[in-house]
Amino acid sequence: MSLNDPIDTTTAQGRLVFRIFASLAEFEREVIRERTLAGLASARRRGQLLGRRTGLSKAGEQKARIGESLYKEAKYSVEQIARELHISKTTLYKYLRLRGVEIGTSVQKQTATT
């Protein structure tokens, strides 16, 4: 029994109404899906690029350069660099990989231990 709607699913009539509404909702969802897929296919045929742009934003590129230089200096831990740049450690590692920096090199380990 629905608390918000006057539909009593304990009776045959209530179950029928509930199933009709469910079928209509499923139909509506399928129509939306078909239209979305058709729109995406049409955009691809027109040559439009879909999805997120590749690369970094200007702010991301700047943080990547700063992060790379700080990482190569080996004066600060990864946590400190990430905190200073207001990014997560995962994002810092992503930036370093995009810039071709080898992560966990022996130079970084030697400097950290001395």
N, C-alpha and C positions, 0 to 999 in steps of 0.2 A: 504494500500500500504506500503510495507516495504521500509524503507529508506536505509538500508544497503545491501539488496539483490535485485536482479532483479525479484521480485515476486510481481505481481499486483493482489491483491485479489479482485479487483472490477470486474474482468472478470471471466468467468466460468473456463477457463484454469488455471488461477492463483489460484483460490480456490481449484481446483483439486490437483495441485502441493503442495499447502500448507497442505492440508489434508493428502496427501500421506506421506509427511515429518513428520507430527504429528503422523500418524499411525506407521511409522518406529521407531520414538523415543519412543513411548509407548511400542512397541514390545521389543525394546532393553532393556528398563527399567525392563520389566517383566522377560526377560531372566536372567538379572543380579540378580534380586530378587530370582528367582528359584535356581540359582547356589549358591547363598549365603546361602539360607536355607538348601540346600543339603550338603554344606560344613560344616555347623554348626551341622547338624544331624550326619554326619560322624565323626566329632570330638567328639561328645558326646558318640557315640558308642565305640570309641577307649578309652574312659575314660578321655579325656582331660578336665581340668577345664576351663570354659569360664568366662569372666568378670573380674572385678577388684578384686584384692586380698583383703581379709578381714583383719581388724586390721590396725595398724598405722605403718608408717615407723619409723626408729630409731630416726630421728629428730622430728617427730610428737610425739613419745612416750616421748622424753625428754621434749618437750614443755608442754605436758600434765602433767607430774610430777611437773614441775616448776609452772605451772598454778594452779594445785591443792594446792600446799603448799602456794602459795601467796593468793589464795582464802580463804583457811582455816585460815590464819593469820588475815584476815579481816582488814588489814591496808590500802589496796588499793581498788579502785573501779574496777568493771569489765572492764570499758573502759581503765583504766590505765594499768591493767594487759595485756589486749589484745594489747594495743599499744606497751608495753614493749617487748612482745613476737613476735610482727610483724604479728599478726593474727587478724581476725575479732572477734567480740563478739560472733557471731554465732558459729564459730569454737571453741572458748574457752568453750562455753556451751556444745558443742558436746564432747570435750575432757573430761570435768568434768563428763558428763553422762556416758561415756565409763569407767571411773575410779570408778564409783559408788558413786560419791559425790552428796549429797543431795543439791539441789540448792535452795537458798532463805531460809535457815534455820534461826531460831530465833537467833542463836549465831551471824550470820553475821549481822542481823538487829540491835541487841543490841550494838555490837561493833561500828557500823557505827553511831549510835546516840549519843554515849558517847564521 
